[in-house]
Amino acid sequence: MNKEDILEIITRLASERAPSGLEEQRGEIFKKIVEGIYTTKDLKVKTDKLGNYFLKLKGTSGKKAIG
Protein backbone atom coordinates (compact mmCIF):
# COMPACT_ATOMS: atom_id res chain seq x y z
CA MET A 1 0.00 0.00 0.00
CA ASN A 2 1.49 3.34 -1.02
CA LYS A 3 0.83 6.92 0.05
CA GLU A 4 -1.70 7.49 -2.73
CA ASP A 5 -3.76 4.48 -1.62
CA ILE A 6 -3.77 5.72 1.97
CA LEU A 7 -4.76 9.23 0.89
CA GLU A 8 -7.60 7.77 -1.20
CA ILE A 9 -8.90 5.80 1.80
CA ILE A 10 -8.73 8.85 4.08
CA THR A 11 -10.47 11.00 1.47
CA ARG A 12 -13.21 8.41 0.98
CA LEU A 13 -13.86 8.12 4.71
CA ALA A 14 -13.70 11.88 5.31
CA SER A 15 -16.11 12.62 2.46
CA GLU A 16 -18.81 10.36 3.95
CA ARG A 17 -21.21 12.36 6.07
CA ALA A 18 -21.33 10.94 9.59
CA PRO A 19 -22.78 13.20 12.28
CA SER A 20 -22.40 12.07 15.89
CA GLY A 21 -24.53 9.02 16.55
CA LEU A 22 -25.01 8.25 12.85
CA GLU A 23 -21.60 6.87 11.91
CA GLU A 24 -22.83 3.46 10.73
CA GLN A 25 -22.47 4.16 7.02
CA ARG A 26 -18.88 5.38 7.42
CA GLY A 27 -18.17 2.32 9.55
CA GLU A 28 -19.43 0.00 6.83
CA ILE A 29 -17.17 1.72 4.29
CA PHE A 30 -14.23 1.29 6.69
CA LYS A 31 -15.12 -2.38 7.15
CA LYS A 32 -15.19 -3.03 3.38
CA ILE A 33 -11.88 -1.24 2.85
CA VAL A 34 -10.08 -3.14 5.63
CA GLU A 35 -11.52 -6.50 4.60
CA GLY A 36 -10.41 -5.76 1.03
CA ILE A 37 -6.87 -5.11 2.20
CA TYR A 38 -6.67 -8.25 4.35
CA THR A 39 -8.55 -10.73 2.13
CA THR A 40 -5.41 -12.78 1.57
CA LYS A 41 -5.16 -13.39 5.32
CA ASP A 42 -8.86 -14.22 5.63
CA LEU A 43 -9.36 -11.75 8.50
CA LYS A 44 -12.74 -10.32 9.39
CA VAL A 45 -13.60 -6.95 10.84
CA LYS A 46 -15.69 -7.36 13.98
CA THR A 47 -18.06 -4.97 15.75
CA ASP A 48 -18.48 -4.48 19.49
CA LYS A 49 -21.67 -3.56 21.39
CA LEU A 50 -21.10 0.15 20.85
CA GLY A 51 -20.69 -0.21 17.09
CA ASN A 52 -16.90 0.16 17.03
CA TYR A 53 -15.07 -1.84 14.38
CA PHE A 54 -11.90 -3.75 15.13
CA LEU A 55 -9.61 -6.32 13.59
CA LYS A 56 -7.34 -8.76 15.41
CA LEU A 57 -3.94 -9.32 13.86
CA LYS A 58 -1.48 -11.88 15.17
CA GLY A 59 1.67 -10.36 16.57
CA THR A 60 5.22 -11.45 15.98
CA SER A 61 6.44 -11.25 19.57
CA GLY A 62 5.43 -12.97 22.77
CA LYS A 63 4.36 -9.73 24.45
CA LYS A 64 0.82 -9.14 25.65
CA ALA A 65 -1.78 -7.77 23.27
CA ILE A 66 -2.81 -4.13 23.27
CA GLY A 67 -6.41 -3.49 24.02
C-alpha positions, 0 to 999 in steps of 0.5 A: 500500500502506497501513500496514494492508496492511503490518501484515497482511503482517508479521502473516501472516509472523510467525504462520507457524512457521519454526524455524531450518533449516525456513523454506521455508514462510514463504519461500513465503508471502513469495514469493506476497505479493511476486509479488502486489504486483508482478504489474503489473510482471511481476516474479518472486521468485527463490531463491538456492542457500541458499534466500534469496528476492530480487527485482530492481527497476530503479533510477531512477539510474545508480548501481551496484546494491546487493548 
